[in-house]
């Protein structure tokens, strides 16, 4: 739920997608998130402050335990969106497809906001 995308400030830079997941009746893992507005995506997590800047690291998957809530938010887990389409503009609603290790897929509608904007 609550899916949104922060668009990049500069076309060559990545955007980021955020949302909240709640696990079902069994454990699984989020393997990927795709969107037609991005050529490539990666699951990421903001790690720690290093030399005055926050560092990020890609994640192969995100465990989702039964009944657990996992929040993707600025400064934490997020989905990096690379090569975002120049047609993507603030105020649009675009699809995100979440794929899980158990074969489940979930389609979300994400609201786009400009770079630096807060959650809509």
PyMOL commands that place a pseudoatom at each C-alpha (Angstrom):
pseudoatom trace, name=CA, resn=UNK, resi=1, chain=A, elem=C, hetatm=0, pos=[0.000, 0.000, 0.000]
pseudoatom trace, name=CA, resn=UNK, resi=2, chain=A, elem=C, hetatm=0, pos=[0.912, 3.704, -0.141]
pseudoatom trace, name=CA, resn=UNK, resi=3, chain=A, elem=C, hetatm=0, pos=[3.109, 3.406, -3.251]
pseudoatom trace, name=CA, resn=UNK, resi=4, chain=A, elem=C, hetatm=0, pos=[4.811, 6.532, -4.574]
pseudoatom trace, name=CA, resn=UNK, resi=5, chain=A, elem=C, hetatm=0, pos=[7.755, 7.443, -6.779]
pseudoatom trace, name=CA, resn=UNK, resi=6, chain=A, elem=C, hetatm=0, pos=[10.153, 10.354, -6.350]
pseudoatom trace, name=CA, resn=UNK, resi=7, chain=A, elem=C, hetatm=0, pos=[11.267, 11.332, -9.841]
pseudoatom trace, name=CA, resn=UNK, resi=8, chain=A, elem=C, hetatm=0, pos=[14.901, 12.286, -10.504]
pseudoatom trace, name=CA, resn=UNK, resi=9, chain=A, elem=C, hetatm=0, pos=[15.934, 15.963, -10.445]
pseudoatom trace, name=CA, resn=UNK, resi=10, chain=A, elem=C, hetatm=0, pos=[18.156, 15.413, -13.479]
pseudoatom trace, name=CA, resn=UNK, resi=11, chain=A, elem=C, hetatm=0, pos=[17.212, 13.016, -16.298]
pseudoatom trace, name=CA, resn=UNK, resi=12, chain=A, elem=C, hetatm=0, pos=[20.448, 10.993, -16.019]
pseudoatom trace, name=CA, resn=UNK, resi=13, chain=A, elem=C, hetatm=0, pos=[19.957, 10.360, -12.279]
pseudoatom trace, name=CA, resn=UNK, resi=14, chain=A, elem=C, hetatm=0, pos=[17.793, 7.566, -10.811]
pseudoatom trace, name=CA, resn=UNK, resi=15, chain=A, elem=C, hetatm=0, pos=[14.396, 7.962, -9.210]
pseudoatom trace, name=CA, resn=UNK, resi=16, chain=A, elem=C, hetatm=0, pos=[13.136, 5.953, -6.242]
pseudoatom trace, name=CA, resn=UNK, resi=17, chain=A, elem=C, hetatm=0, pos=[9.976, 4.026, -5.380]
pseudoatom trace, name=CA, resn=UNK, resi=18, chain=A, elem=C, hetatm=0, pos=[8.519, 3.621, -1.889]
pseudoatom trace, name=CA, resn=UNK, resi=19, chain=A, elem=C, hetatm=0, pos=[5.627, 1.598, -0.426]
pseudoatom trace, name=CA, resn=UNK, resi=20, chain=A, elem=C, hetatm=0, pos=[4.569, -0.523, 2.550]
pseudoatom trace, name=CA, resn=UNK, resi=21, chain=A, elem=C, hetatm=0, pos=[4.329, -4.331, 2.432]
pseudoatom trace, name=CA, resn=UNK, resi=22, chain=A, elem=C, hetatm=0, pos=[2.482, -6.568, 4.869]
pseudoatom trace, name=CA, resn=UNK, resi=23, chain=A, elem=C, hetatm=0, pos=[3.217, -10.286, 4.766]
pseudoatom trace, name=CA, resn=UNK, resi=24, chain=A, elem=C, hetatm=0, pos=[0.495, -12.835, 4.173]
pseudoatom trace, name=CA, resn=UNK, resi=25, chain=A, elem=C, hetatm=0, pos=[0.028, -16.207, 5.837]
pseudoatom trace, name=CA, resn=UNK, resi=26, chain=A, elem=C, hetatm=0, pos=[3.506, -17.549, 4.999]
pseudoatom trace, name=CA, resn=UNK, resi=27, chain=A, elem=C, hetatm=0, pos=[7.075, -16.249, 4.757]
pseudoatom trace, name=CA, resn=UNK, resi=28, chain=A, elem=C, hetatm=0, pos=[8.428, -15.169, 1.380]
pseudoatom trace, name=CA, resn=UNK, resi=29, chain=A, elem=C, hetatm=0, pos=[10.924, -12.734, -0.144]
pseudoatom trace, name=CA, resn=UNK, resi=30, chain=A, elem=C, hetatm=0, pos=[10.466, -9.719, -2.394]
pseudoatom trace, name=CA, resn=UNK, resi=31, chain=A, elem=C, hetatm=0, pos=[12.720, -10.448, -5.378]
pseudoatom trace, name=CA, resn=UNK, resi=32, chain=A, elem=C, hetatm=0, pos=[12.096, -7.524, -7.707]
pseudoatom trace, name=CA, resn=UNK, resi=33, chain=A, elem=C, hetatm=0, pos=[10.028, -4.466, -8.497]
pseudoatom trace, name=CA, resn=UNK, resi=34, chain=A, elem=C, hetatm=0, pos=[9.542, -3.296, -12.074]
pseudoatom trace, name=CA, resn=UNK, resi=35, chain=A, elem=C, hetatm=0, pos=[7.849, -0.328, -13.688]
pseudoatom trace, name=CA, resn=UNK, resi=36, chain=A, elem=C, hetatm=0, pos=[7.302, 0.627, -17.320]
pseudoatom trace, name=CA, resn=UNK, resi=37, chain=A, elem=C, hetatm=0, pos=[8.789, 4.084, -16.612]
pseudoatom trace, name=CA, resn=UNK, resi=38, chain=A, elem=C, hetatm=0, pos=[12.250, 2.628, -15.759]
pseudoatom trace, name=CA, resn=UNK, resi=39, chain=A, elem=C, hetatm=0, pos=[14.606, 0.553, -17.888]
pseudoatom trace, name=CA, resn=UNK, resi=40, chain=A, elem=C, hetatm=0, pos=[16.216, -1.066, -14.826]
pseudoatom trace, name=CA, resn=UNK, resi=41, chain=A, elem=C, hetatm=0, pos=[15.397, -1.307, -11.116]
pseudoatom trace, name=CA, resn=UNK, resi=42, chain=A, elem=C, hetatm=0, pos=[17.258, -2.439, -8.001]
pseudoatom trace, name=CA, resn=UNK, resi=43, chain=A, elem=C, hetatm=0, pos=[16.220, -3.107, -4.429]
pseudoatom trace, name=CA, resn=UNK, resi=44, chain=A, elem=C, hetatm=0, pos=[18.385, -0.906, -2.177]
pseudoatom trace, name=CA, resn=UNK, resi=45, chain=A, elem=C, hetatm=0, pos=[18.897, -0.050, 1.458]
pseudoatom trace, name=CA, resn=UNK, resi=46, chain=A, elem=C, hetatm=0, pos=[20.436, 3.101, 2.885]
pseudoatom trace, name=CA, resn=UNK, resi=47, chain=A, elem=C, hetatm=0, pos=[23.153, 1.881, 5.189]
pseudoatom trace, name=CA, resn=UNK, resi=48, chain=A, elem=C, hetatm=0, pos=[25.092, 4.459, 7.208]
pseudoatom trace, name=CA, resn=UNK, resi=49, chain=A, elem=C, hetatm=0, pos=[26.847, 7.797, 7.195]
pseudoatom trace, name=CA, resn=UNK, resi=50, chain=A, elem=C, hetatm=0, pos=[30.313, 7.532, 5.654]
pseudoatom trace, name=CA, resn=UNK, resi=51, chain=A, elem=C, hetatm=0, pos=[32.576, 10.518, 4.935]
pseudoatom trace, name=CA, resn=UNK, resi=52, chain=A, elem=C, hetatm=0, pos=[29.647, 12.894, 5.372]
pseudoatom trace, name=CA, resn=UNK, resi=53, chain=A, elem=C, hetatm=0, pos=[27.318, 11.050, 2.980]
pseudoatom trace, name=CA, resn=UNK, resi=54, chain=A, elem=C, hetatm=0, pos=[24.761, 8.298, 3.361]
pseudoatom trace, name=CA, resn=UNK, resi=55, chain=A, elem=C, hetatm=0, pos=[25.774, 5.071, 1.623]
pseudoatom trace, name=CA, resn=UNK, resi=56, chain=A, elem=C, hetatm=0, pos=[23.430, 2.694, -0.166]
pseudoatom trace, name=CA, resn=UNK, resi=57, chain=A, elem=C, hetatm=0, pos=[23.802, -0.970, -0.958]
pseudoatom trace, name=CA, resn=UNK, resi=58, chain=A, elem=C, hetatm=0, pos=[21.829, -3.145, -3.384]
pseudoatom trace, name=CA, resn=UNK, resi=59, chain=A, elem=C, hetatm=0, pos=[19.854, -6.044, -1.915]
pseudoatom trace, name=CA, resn=UNK, resi=60, chain=A, elem=C, hetatm=0, pos=[19.258, -9.385, -3.651]
pseudoatom trace, name=CA, resn=UNK, resi=61, chain=A, elem=C, hetatm=0, pos=[15.880, -9.734, -1.927]
pseudoatom trace, name=CA, resn=UNK, resi=62, chain=A, elem=C, hetatm=0, pos=[13.858, -8.470, 1.023]
pseudoatom trace, name=CA, resn=UNK, resi=63, chain=A, elem=C, hetatm=0, pos=[12.561, -11.089, 3.463]
pseudoatom trace, name=CA, resn=UNK, resi=64, chain=A, elem=C, hetatm=0, pos=[8.859, -10.720, 4.249]
pseudoatom trace, name=CA, resn=UNK, resi=65, chain=A, elem=C, hetatm=0, pos=[7.742, -12.829, 7.199]
pseudoatom trace, name=CA, resn=UNK, resi=66, chain=A, elem=C, hetatm=0, pos=[4.111, -13.848, 7.635]
pseudoatom trace, name=CA, resn=UNK, resi=67, chain=A, elem=C, hetatm=0, pos=[2.181, -10.886, 9.053]
pseudoatom trace, name=CA, resn=UNK, resi=68, chain=A, elem=C, hetatm=0, pos=[5.275, -8.653, 9.136]
pseudoatom trace, name=CA, resn=UNK, resi=69, chain=A, elem=C, hetatm=0, pos=[5.199, -5.083, 7.823]
pseudoatom trace, name=CA, resn=UNK, resi=70, chain=A, elem=C, hetatm=0, pos=[8.188, -3.795, 5.834]
pseudoatom trace, name=CA, resn=UNK, resi=71, chain=A, elem=C, hetatm=0, pos=[8.285, -0.127, 4.888]
pseudoatom trace, name=CA, resn=UNK, resi=72, chain=A, elem=C, hetatm=0, pos=[10.181, 1.200, 1.890]
pseudoatom trace, name=CA, resn=UNK, resi=73, chain=A, elem=C, hetatm=0, pos=[10.853, 4.866, 2.668]
pseudoatom trace, name=CA, resn=UNK, resi=74, chain=A, elem=C, hetatm=0, pos=[13.421, 7.622, 2.119]
pseudoatom trace, name=CA, resn=UNK, resi=75, chain=A, elem=C, hetatm=0, pos=[16.493, 6.902, 4.223]
pseudoatom trace, name=CA, resn=UNK, resi=76, chain=A, elem=C, hetatm=0, pos=[15.735, 3.159, 4.403]
pseudoatom trace, name=CA, resn=UNK, resi=77, chain=A, elem=C, hetatm=0, pos=[14.738, 0.407, 2.015]
pseudoatom trace, name=CA, resn=UNK, resi=78, chain=A, elem=C, hetatm=0, pos=[13.747, 1.679, -1.435]
pseudoatom trace, name=CA, resn=UNK, resi=79, chain=A, elem=C, hetatm=0, pos=[13.662, 0.712, -5.104]
pseudoatom trace, name=CA, resn=UNK, resi=80, chain=A, elem=C, hetatm=0, pos=[16.092, 2.559, -7.364]
pseudoatom trace, name=CA, resn=UNK, resi=81, chain=A, elem=C, hetatm=0, pos=[14.610, 3.343, -10.788]
pseudoatom trace, name=CA, resn=UNK, resi=82, chain=A, elem=C, hetatm=0, pos=[17.282, 3.760, -13.453]
pseudoatom trace, name=CA, resn=UNK, resi=83, chain=A, elem=C, hetatm=0, pos=[16.864, 5.391, -16.881]
pseudoatom trace, name=CA, resn=UNK, resi=84, chain=A, elem=C, hetatm=0, pos=[13.465, 6.868, -16.019]
pseudoatom trace, name=CA, resn=UNK, resi=85, chain=A, elem=C, hetatm=0, pos=[11.400, 7.822, -19.059]
pseudoatom trace, name=CA, resn=UNK, resi=86, chain=A, elem=C, hetatm=0, pos=[11.395, 11.553, -19.837]
pseudoatom trace, name=CA, resn=UNK, resi=87, chain=A, elem=C, hetatm=0, pos=[7.615, 11.185, -20.243]
pseudoatom trace, name=CA, resn=UNK, resi=88, chain=A, elem=C, hetatm=0, pos=[7.262, 10.542, -16.482]
pseudoatom trace, name=CA, resn=UNK, resi=89, chain=A, elem=C, hetatm=0, pos=[5.967, 13.737, -14.854]
pseudoatom trace, name=CA, resn=UNK, resi=90, chain=A, elem=C, hetatm=0, pos=[4.898, 14.671, -11.310]
pseudoatom trace, name=CA, resn=UNK, resi=91, chain=A, elem=C, hetatm=0, pos=[1.255, 13.992, -10.564]
pseudoatom trace, name=CA, resn=UNK, resi=92, chain=A, elem=C, hetatm=0, pos=[0.953, 10.860, -12.688]
pseudoatom trace, name=CA, resn=UNK, resi=93, chain=A, elem=C, hetatm=0, pos=[-0.026, 7.419, -11.458]
pseudoatom trace, name=CA, resn=UNK, resi=94, chain=A, elem=C, hetatm=0, pos=[2.215, 4.661, -12.793]
pseudoatom trace, name=CA, resn=UNK, resi=95, chain=A, elem=C, hetatm=0, pos=[2.302, 0.887, -12.201]
pseudoatom trace, name=CA, resn=UNK, resi=96, chain=A, elem=C, hetatm=0, pos=[4.761, -1.028, -10.066]
pseudoatom trace, name=CA, resn=UNK, resi=97, chain=A, elem=C, hetatm=0, pos=[4.919, -4.833, -10.261]
pseudoatom trace, name=CA, resn=UNK, resi=98, chain=A, elem=C, hetatm=0, pos=[6.284, -6.623, -7.192]
pseudoatom trace, name=CA, resn=UNK, resi=99, chain=A, elem=C, hetatm=0, pos=[7.514, -10.216, -7.647]
pseudoatom trace, name=CA, resn=UNK, resi=100, chain=A, elem=C, hetatm=0, pos=[7.999, -12.623, -4.747]
pseudoatom trace, name=CA, resn=UNK, resi=101, chain=A, elem=C, hetatm=0, pos=[9.923, -15.878, -4.259]
pseudoatom trace, name=CA, resn=UNK, resi=102, chain=A, elem=C, hetatm=0, pos=[6.692, -17.865, -3.839]
pseudoatom trace, name=CA, resn=UNK, resi=103, chain=A, elem=C, hetatm=0, pos=[5.552, -16.874, -7.345]
pseudoatom trace, name=CA, resn=UNK, resi=104, chain=A, elem=C, hetatm=0, pos=[3.135, -14.185, -6.171]
pseudoatom trace, name=CA, resn=UNK, resi=105, chain=A, elem=C, hetatm=0, pos=[3.040, -10.865, -8.003]
pseudoatom trace, name=CA, resn=UNK, resi=106, chain=A, elem=C, hetatm=0, pos=[1.345, -7.695, -6.811]
pseudoatom trace, name=CA, resn=UNK, resi=107, chain=A, elem=C, hetatm=0, pos=[0.483, -4.702, -8.976]
pseudoatom trace, name=CA, resn=UNK, resi=108, chain=A, elem=C, hetatm=0, pos=[0.509, -1.301, -7.271]
pseudoatom trace, name=CA, resn=UNK, resi=109, chain=A, elem=C, hetatm=0, pos=[-0.426, 2.146, -8.544]
pseudoatom trace, name=CA, resn=UNK, resi=110, chain=A, elem=C, hetatm=0, pos=[2.249, 4.675, -7.549]
pseudoatom trace, name=CA, resn=UNK, resi=111, chain=A, elem=C, hetatm=0, pos=[1.798, 8.448, -7.523]
pseudoatom trace, name=CA, resn=UNK, resi=112, chain=A, elem=C, hetatm=0, pos=[4.782, 10.375, -8.925]
pseudoatom trace, name=CA, resn=UNK, resi=113, chain=A, elem=C, hetatm=0, pos=[6.241, 13.411, -7.148]
pseudoatom trace, name=CA, resn=UNK, resi=114, chain=A, elem=C, hetatm=0, pos=[9.111, 15.739, -8.103]
pseudoatom trace, name=CA, resn=UNK, resi=115, chain=A, elem=C, hetatm=0, pos=[12.625, 15.318, -6.749]
pseudoatom trace, name=CA, resn=UNK, resi=116, chain=A, elem=C, hetatm=0, pos=[12.876, 16.383, -3.118]
pseudoatom trace, name=CA, resn=UNK, resi=117, chain=A, elem=C, hetatm=0, pos=[9.119, 16.229, -2.543]
pseudoatom trace, name=CA, resn=UNK, resi=118, chain=A, elem=C, hetatm=0, pos=[7.630, 14.431, 0.431]
pseudoatom trace, name=CA, resn=UNK, resi=119, chain=A, elem=C, hetatm=0, pos=[5.272, 11.477, 0.269]
pseudoatom trace, name=CA, resn=UNK, resi=120, chain=A, elem=C, hetatm=0, pos=[2.036, 12.517, -1.437]
for i in range(1, 120): cmd.bond("trace and resi %d" % i, "trace and resi %d" % (i + 1))
show_as sticks, trace
zoom trace
